[in-house]
Amino acid sequence: MKLSRPARRVFLVVHVVASAGWLGLSLGLLALGLTAATTSSPVAVEAGVRAMKLFADRLLLPLAFLTLVSGVVLALGTPWGLARHRWVVTKFWLTLATTTATVFALRPGVNAAVTEVAAGGALPDAGDVLFGPVVSLSAYVFMTVISLLKPWGLTRRGRRLRAAATPAGRRAARLPARS
């Protein structure tokens, strides 16, 4: 499937905006988590974790899924392909992993912190509000860098497809194998 030029541009803009939003949201979550973990004011702790919950519940998953879906559409609809270049494969798996971690680790950790703090307790574990944003932010910065630099070259599949597309590669594919 090949995307038309206007469709490719639309998906590229959507992907970049969603990815940048996800990165910015992670930076905001880290700032709120640091505030909650380092302040001595119970009001500031509660405000920080409640804001984190709001962002995690309302913004994080839509941006994560939009980034994942738009990235897959771009990979499948352009010559980059989903499994032709190592940097694309790396971005796909990291996006999938961070989306999964958001669902099963970050959001439950933030929700547990909100429940504890709202009940009048102290922040149970600073790791609940810091670990997820630190890991996410690191992954998104890394993915942004490899998107720009496009390192590592082709995968095995990408090399096979490129060889098959060249006249010499097509000729070699028709020759019988040597015994």
FITORNU-534114 format. One record per residue: z, x, y of N, C-alpha, C, CB in turn. Coordinates in steps of 0.2 Angstrom, whole numbers, plus 5000, padded with zeros to 4 digits. Glycine has a CB too. Example, Ala and Ser with C-alpha at 12.3 -4.5 7.8 and 13.67 -1.06 7.14 Angstrom:
503950664972503950624978503950664984504550574978
503550644989503650684995503950645000502950704997
END
This chain:
500050044994500050005000500050045006500649955000
499550035011499550075017499650035023498850115017
500150045027500250015033499750025038500950025036
499549975042499049975047499450015053498849905050
499050045057499350085063499850045067498850115067
499749985069500249945073500849935069499949885075
500749915062501349905058501749965057501149875051
501450025056501750085055502250095061501350145053
501950085067502250105073502850055074501850095079
502849995072503349945073503949965068503149875071
503749985062504250005057504550075059503950005050
504250115062504450175064504950165070503950225066
504850125074505250115080505950075077504950065085
505850025073506449995070506850045066506149935065
506550085062506950135058507250185063506450175054
506950215068507250255073507850225076506750295077
507750165079508250135083508850115078507950065086
508750085072509250075068509650135066508950035062
509250185064509650255062510050275068509050305060
509750275074510150305080510750255081509650305086
510650195080511250145081511750165076510950075080
511550175070512050185064512450255066511650195057
512050305068512350365070512850355076511850415072
512650325081513050305087513650265085512750275092
513550215080514150175078514650215074513850115074
514450265070514850305067515250355071514450355062
514950375077515250415082515850375085514850445087
515650315087516150265090516750255085515850195092
516550245078517150225073517550295073516850215067
517250355073517650415073518150415079517250475073
517850395085518350395091518850345090517850385097
518750285088519250235087519750265082518950175085
519550295076519950315071520350375073519550335065
520150415077520550475080521050445085520050525084
520850395089521350365093521950335089521050315098
521750295084522250265080522650315076521950215075
522450365074522750415070523250465074522350455066
523050465081523450515085523850485090522950565088
523850425092524250395097524950375094523850335100
525350375099526050345097526150275099526550395100
525650245102525750175104525550125099525350165110
525950085096525750035091525249995093526349995089
525249975100524749935103524049965102524849915110
523950025104523350065104523150075096523450135107
523550085092523450095085523050025082524050105080
523449975084523149905082522449895085523649855083
522449905091521749895095521249935092521849905102
521349995090520850045087520650025081521150115087
521150005076520849985069520549915070521449975065
520749865074520449805075519749815077520849755079
519649855082518949865084518549895079518949915091
518849945075518449975069518249915064518850025066
518749875063518549815058517949775061519149775057
518049755068517449715071516749755070517649705078
516749815072516149855071515949865064516249925074
516349875059516249885052515949815049516849905048
516249765051516149695048515449665051516649645049
515349675058514749645061514149685062515049625068
514249755063513649795064513449845059513849835070
513949875055513849925051513349915045514449955048
513449855042513049845036512349815038513349785032
512249775043511549765046511149825048511649715051
511449875051511149935053510949975047511549975058
511449975042511350015036510749985032511950015032
510749925031510249895027509549895031510349825026
509549885037508949895041508649965041509049875049
509050015041508850085041508550095034509450135042
508950075029508650085022508050045021509250055017
507949985022507349945021506749975025507449875023
506849985032506350015036506050085033506550015043
506550125031506350185028505950185022507050225027
506150135018505750135011505050105013506150085007
505050055018504350025019503950085022504449975024
504250125027503850185030503650235024504250215035
504050245020503950295014503350265010504550315010
503450205008502850175004502250165007503150115000
502250155014501650135017501350185021501850075022
501550245020501250305024501150365019501750325030
500750415021500650465017501250505015500150515020
501850495018502450535016502650515009502950525021
502550455008502750435001503550435000502450474996
503750404995504450404993504750464989504750334990
504250484985504450544980503950604981504450514973
503650604987503150664987503450724991502550644991
503950714995504250764999504950764998504050755007
505250824997505950834996506450805001506150904995
506250815008506650785013506650715013506350815020
506150675011506150605011506550585005505350575010
506550614999506950594994507650604996506750634987
507850664999508550675001508750625006508550745004
508350605011508550555015508650485012508050545021
508250465007508350405004508950405000507750394999
509150454996509750454992510350454996509750514987
510350495002510950495006511050435010510850555012
510450395012510550335015510850285010509850305018
510550285004510850234999511550254997510450244992
511750314997512450334996512950315002512550414995
512650325008513150315013513150235014512850345020
512650195013512650125013513150105008511950095012
513150125002513650114996514350124998513450144990
514450185001515050205003515350165009515050285005
514950145013515150095018515450035015514550075023
515050005010515249945007515949955003514749915002
515950004999516550014994517050054996516250034988
517050095002517550135004517750125011517350215003
517250135016517450135023517750065025516850145027
517350015023517649945025518249925022517049895024
518349935015519049925013519549965016518949935005
519450025017519950065020520150045027519750145021
519650025031519849995038520149925037519149985042
519949885032520249825031521049835029519849785026
521149875025521849895023522249915029521849945017
521949955033522349985039522449925044521950035043
521949885045522149825049522649775046521449785050
522649765040523149725037523849755038522949715029
523949815037524549845037524849845044524549915034
524349865049524549875056524749805059524049905060
524349755057524449685060525049655057523849635058
525349675052525949655049526549695052525949665041
526349735057526949765060527049835058527549725060
526749855053526849925050526449975054526649925042
526550045052526250095054525550105051526650165054
525150145054524450165050524650195044524050205055
524450165038524650185032524350255030524450145026
523750275032523450335030522950345035523250335023
522950405039522450415044521750425040522650475048
521850445034521150455030520750395030521350485023
521150335029520750275029520350265035521250215028
520450285041520050275046519750335049520550245052
519850395046519450455048518950475043519950505049
519150475037518650505032517950475032518950495025
517950405032517250375032516850395037517350295031
517050385044516650405049516450475049517050385056
516950525047516750595047516150605042517350635045
516250585036515750595031515050555033515950565024
515150495036514550465038514150505044514650395041
514550515049514250555054513950625052514750565060
514250655048513950715045513350705041514450755040
513250655037512650635034512150615038512850575029
512250575044511750555048511450605052512050495052
511950655054511650715058511250755054512250755061
511450765048511050805043510350765042511350815036
510350705041509750665040509250665046509850595038
509550665052509150675058508850745058509650655064
509250795057508950865057508350865052509450915055
508450845046507850855041507250805043508150835034
507450755046506850705048506450745054507150645051
506750785058506350825063506050885060506850835068
506450925056506150985053505750975047506751035052
505850925043505450915037505450975032504750895039
505951005030506051065026505851045019506751095027
505851105015505851105008505151085004506351055005
504651065008504051055004503950995000503851115001
503451004995503350944991503750944985502550944989
503850884982504150874975503650894970504450804974
503850894964503350904958502850854958503750904952
503050794959502550734960502050744966502950664960
502350764971501950774977501450834976502350794983
501650884973501150934971500550914967501450994968
500750874962500250844957499750794960500650804951
500050754965499650714969499150744973500050664972
499450804976498950834981498450874977499450884985
498650904971498150944967497550894965498450974961
497750834963497350784960496850754966497650724957
497050764972496650744978496150794980497150724984
496250854978495750904980495150904975496050974981
494550934977494050934972494150974967493450964976
494551034968494651084962495151044957494951144965
495651014960496150974956495850924952496650944961
495350884955495050834951494650864945494550794955
494250924947493850954942494350974936493551014945
494951004938495451034933495650974928495951064936
495750914931496050854928495550834922496250804932
494850844924494350824919494250874913493750814922
494450934914494350984909494850974903494451054912
494650994897495050984891495651044892494650994885
496151024889496751074889496551134885497351044887
496751194887496651254882497151254877496751314886
496951274871497351284865497651344864497051264859
END
